[in-house]
């Protein structure tokens, strides 16, 4: 059996070579049949500091790298969409 893999969104990249990945899974309640959303946050090793906040990444289980890190980023699936923002130009006043 292979290593566990998860897909999630990077929510923090402030640490050096480490990102925090939010993984959301959904399950149906066994009695009430309502869909319940479960969220888990994993600290993952990112050797090149390549992933940024908002990126969709695949993480894979690995040996313990620190007290909290047991995952590593294996692939960046989708880059965050960066909005093109232009500065607003104020209309000139005529005297």
Residue pairs with C-beta under 8 A, 6 or more apart in sequence:
3 60
3 61
3 62
4 60
4 61
5 58
5 59
5 60
5 61
5 74
6 21
6 23
6 42
6 58
6 59
6 71
7 23
7 56
7 57
7 58
7 59
7 77
8 21
8 22
8 23
8 24
8 42
8 56
8 57
8 59
9 21
9 22
9 54
9 55
9 56
9 57
10 19
10 20
10 21
10 22
10 51
10 52
10 53
10 54
10 55
10 56
10 57
11 20
11 21
11 22
11 41
11 53
12 19
12 20
12 53
13 19
13 20
13 46
13 49
13 51
13 52
13 53
16 49
17 45
17 46
17 47
17 49
18 43
18 44
18 45
18 46
18 69
19 43
19 44
19 46
19 51
19 57
19 73
20 41
20 42
20 43
20 44
21 41
21 42
21 43
21 44
21 57
21 59
21 71
21 73
22 39
22 40
22 41
23 39
23 40
23 41
23 42
23 59
24 37
24 38
24 39
25 37
25 38
25 40
26 35
26 36
26 37
26 38
27 35
27 36
27 38
28 34
28 35
28 36
29 35
29 36
42 59
42 70
42 71
43 66
43 68
43 69
43 71
44 57
44 59
44 69
44 71
44 72
44 73
45 62
45 65
45 69
45 71
45 72
45 73
46 72
46 73
47 72
50 73
50 76
51 57
51 73
51 76
52 79
52 80
53 80
54 79
54 80
54 81
55 76
55 77
55 78
55 79
55 80
56 76
56 77
56 78
57 73
57 74
57 75
57 76
57 77
58 73
58 74
58 75
58 77
59 71
59 72
59 73
59 74
60 71
60 72
60 74
61 70
61 71
62 70
62 71
62 72
63 70
64 70
65 72
